[in-house]
Amino acid sequence: MPSIKLTALAACAGCAAKLSPRELAHVLQPLAASFPAAEFPAMLVGLEAPDDAAVYQLNEAQAIIATVDFFPPVVDDPFSFGAIAAANAMSDVYAMGGEVLFGINLVAFPEHLDTAILSEILRGGAHSLRAGGAAIVGGHSIKDDEPKYGVAVTGLVHPQRVLTKGGAQVGDVLILTKPLGTGVITTALKRGVADQADVEAAVQSMMRLNRAAAQAAQAVGVHAMTDVTGYSLLGHAREMASLSHVDIVLSYSALPWLQGAQRYAEAECFPGGANANRAYYEPHVTFPEDLPHTARMLLFDPQTSGGLLIAVMASRAPALLDELAARGAQGWSIGHVVQGDGKLRVEH
């Protein structure tokens, strides 16, 4: 297979390629009005309260979870790109508290590239699905000027065990299950200034499934859950706060970072999505006056295949951290939930 720098073929990397949250909110508003919840009673989670995936109840014991995610290359290695893209798509099912059943590949691929590269991308995606106990069952491909890959994922959950962004309660502790910083690291990679060790650590984090962390959350019992992806830690925390009708307090000193992330932030290796996230979410955030610009921007950094953000009763937080560790997952206590109306507060 010929050597190629996949990230050089894409204008944006990974989840940083998302439409800005402002644009997305604008285009979805009329769409949601076309499908009133009252007309679709089996749709437990849909457009009326946007979440990580749709949930449709089949019977008293089963509900289908449906989601889709795809993006341009976030790393140069084709296998790793495929594995990360699939893990990122599967994460939406885990964020809803479910298990993945199967996936359908979505491919856009330039005609001038060797198809051996595409084979490796698909092999990486299959690796992630297989690791999650699921299968790839088909797909669709088109020609495009830049490569893109992702998966339409179908999962299963008990209707009474669905986890959404909107269940956080006052007094809850917030647990994050992966370190932050994939956006600045992959941007540094695209610019040719990233250390290989930093990239490898980020790749391993992005390839890690959120399955074990979601299973730990279900085993302990939690109030709300989402995954941290393209709209940044602050963006996804804001969604949880808004839908739960609470405020969220985050401790900057408690946040876990991938190696090199803060160094690349100092070098201003922020993807364009960080600025879009800041423009949309910053009005809802209060920062310490002395928190530096780069520290603030890191909180708006778009993540690719990031961890789960979990709101859990304070008395159960130690048990959740223990359960995460027992299942081979990570966990950090990064904040708490207070009374409010959807605002965020960052403390030192």
N, C-alpha and C positions, 0 to 999 in steps of 0.2 A: 504494500500500500504506500503511495507517495506521501512524503511528509508535507504537511500544510498547516498554516496558522489559521485555524478556523475563526478566531475572534477578529482577524483582519478583514473578514468577509461580511461583517455585520456592523451596521451603524450604531446599534445599541446591544448591550450584553444582558442576556437572561431577563429577569423580571424588571430590569430598568427599562425594558422596551415597552412596558405597559403604557396605555393612554394615561394621561394625568388624572388624578382623582376628580378634579373639577370637570374635565371633559366627560368622564364616565358618568358622573352624577347627572350631568345635563342631558346626555343621550338616553339614559335609562328611565328618566322621570316619566315621559309619555308612554313608554313601553309597559311600565308597571300598571298604569291606569287601564290598560287594555285587558288585563287579566285579574279581575277582582277576586279576592280570596274567597268570598262567599260562593263563587261559581265553581271553585275547585277545592272542595272540603278535604280531599285526601292529600292535598299539597301542604304538608306540614311546614315546610320552609320554602319560600319562593321569592318573588320580586318585591312583595310588600314589605319585607324586612330583610334586605339583602344580607346573605351570609356567605360562608366559604363554599357551600354546595347546596343544591336543591335536594329536598327530602320528600319522597312520595310514599304514603302509607299503602301497603298492599293488603294487610290483614291485621289482626290484633297483635301478632307477634313479629311482623316483618315490615320494614320500610326500606325502600330503595334510595340510595344516595347517588346522585349524578353530578359530575363536574368535568371540566375540560381545562387544560392549560398547555400552552406551547410558546416557544420563544426562540430567538436566534442564539448562536453559540455563546456560552458564558465562559468556556475554557477552550483550549486548543485541541486537546485529545478527543477524538470522536467518541470512543467508548465512554469516557467520563462525561462528556456532554450528554449523551443519551441517557446514562444512568441518573444524572442530576435532573434532567428534564422530567423523567418519569417519576422520580422520587418527589419532585415538586408538585406534580399533578396528583399523585397519590395522597399527598399531605392533606388536601382538602377533605378527603374522606375521613382520615384520621382525626382531623380537627372537629368533625361532627360527631365523633365517638364511634365510628363504624369500622368495618373491615372491608378491604378491597376484594372484589370478586374477579373482575377482569378489566382489561384495557384495550382500546382501539387506537392504533398509531395514527398520528397526523404528521405528514411530511411535506415540506417544501424544499426543493433541491435544485441547484443550478445544473444545467446540462453539461457545462464544461468540466465539472468535477468528476473524478473517478468514483464509480458506484461502490468501490470497495470501502470508501469513506462512509457512505450511507449504511453499508452493511454493519460497520462497526458501531455507528450511532444506534442502529436498531438492536444490535447485540447488547449494548449498554442498557437500553430501555428494558429489554427482556430480562436482564439481570436483576433490575430493581423490582419488576413485577414478580419474578420468581422468588426473590427474597421476601416479598410480602405475602407469599402463599397464594399468588394470583397468576393469571395467564394473559398473554396477548392473544387476542382472538381475531384480529383483522386490522384493517387500516385504510387510509386514503392518502394519495400522493399527488402533488402538482409540481410543475416547473416554476422556479422563482429565481430572481437574481441573487438572493442570499439564502443560505440554508436555515431552515427552521424545523424544530421537532418538538413534539409533545404527545400527550395521551389523553383521550377521552376515557374517564375512569368511572366505573360503576361499582358501588359498594352496598353493604347491607348493615342495618342497625335495627335494634328493637325500638319501636315507636316511643316507648317510655324512657329510652336511654339516649335519645338525641341530645347532643350538646351544641349550644349556639353561643354567639357572642353576647346575647342579651340577658344572661342570667346572673351576672356578677352582683354580689350583695355587700352592703356596708359591713366592714370588718374583715372581708376576705383578704387573703394574702395572694400576691401575684407571683407565679413561678414561671420562669423561662427555661426552655430545655435545650437550647443551642446557643453558643456564643454568637455575637454580632460582628459585622464588618465585611460581609461578602461583596457588597457593592464597591467599596473603595479598593479592595484587593483585586477584584476582577477588572476594574478600571485601570489599576496600575499594571496588570498583566497586558491589557489591550494597548497600553502606552509603552510597553516594553521596559518598565522600571521595577517590576515586582521580583522579589527574591523567590527562587524556586521552592524553598522550604515553606515560605508563607503560602504560596499557591497550593502546594500539596496538602497543607493542613486545612485550607479552605475547601479544597475538593473533597477531602474525606468527610468534612462536616456536611457539605451539601449533598453528598451521596448517601448519608445516613438517613434511613427511613424514620419517620415519626411514629411508627407503629408501636414500638415498645413503650414510648412515652404516653401515647393515647391509651394503651392497655392499662398502664399504671394509673392514669386518671380515672378510668372506669372502675378499676378495682377499689380505689380509695373512696370515690364519690366526690365530684367537684361541681361547682355551680355554672361555670362558663369556660369556653375554650375557643381559641382561634389560632391560626398559624401566622407567623411574622414573615411576610414576603415583600412584594414590590412597593407597598405603600409605607414601609418602614415601621420600626417599633412604635414610634409616636402615632403614626397613622392608624395602625391596627389597634393600638390601645385606645385611641380616640373613638374608633368604631365601637369597641366594647363598652366604653364609658357612656357613649350616646345611647346605644340600644338598651343598656341596663339602667339608664337614668341615674347614674352615679358619677362621682369624680374619681379619678385615679391619681395616686401619688407615686412617682417613680424615684428611686434612689440612684443617682448617677454612679456613685462609688461602688454600688453593688452589681453593676452591669458587667457581664462577662464579654471579653473581646477576643476575637481570633488574633493570633500573633501577627504583628505588622499592621493591623488595622489603624491604630492611632497614629503610627508613623506615616502611613499613606494619606491619612486625613490632614496631617500637618503639611504634606506636599500638595494638598488640594486635589487629590485624585477622586473627586466626587463625580459620579455619573449625573447626567442631566436630570434624571428622575428625582434626585435629592432636592434640587431646586424646586421642581414641581410639587413635591411633597411638602416642602417648607411653605410655599406660597399658599397651599390649601389648608394645611393643618396648624400652622403657627398661631393664627388668631385664637385658637382654643387652648394654647399652652402658656403656662407661666414658668419662666426660667429664673434661677438665681442671677442677679445682676452681674456677678463676677464670673459666670460660666463662659469660657472662651468661645469664640465663633466656631472653631473646628469641633469642639465638643458638642455644641448644639447641632451642627450639621450632621455629625455622625448619627444622631438620633433620627434624622430624616433619611438616612442612607437606605436605598432599596435593597432588600435582602432577596436572595434566590435560595429556595429550599431551606428557609430558616426554621427555627424551632417553634414549638407550641407555646402560646401564652395562656396560662391557666389561672383562673380565679377559684381559690379553694378556701373553705372555712379555716380560720386561723388555727383552730385546734387540730385540724387534719393536715396542716402543712408539713409537720415533721414526718408523718406517716407517708405522705406523698413523696417527699424527698427520699425516704428510705425505699419506697417501692420503685421509684425511678432507678435508684442505684442497683437494686436487686435484679432489675430487668436489663441492666447494661446501658441505661440511659443516663443523661445528666440532668441537673436541675439547680437553679439558682433562685433565691428569693430576692426579688428586685423591687417590690413595692407593695402597696395596699390600697384598698378601696374605702372611700369616705363618702359622706352625703354630698350630693351635688346634682348638676344637670348636664353632665357630659364633658366637663373640662378636665384638663390634665395639669398636674403640677410636678415639675422636676426639682428635686432637692439634691444637695451635695451627697 
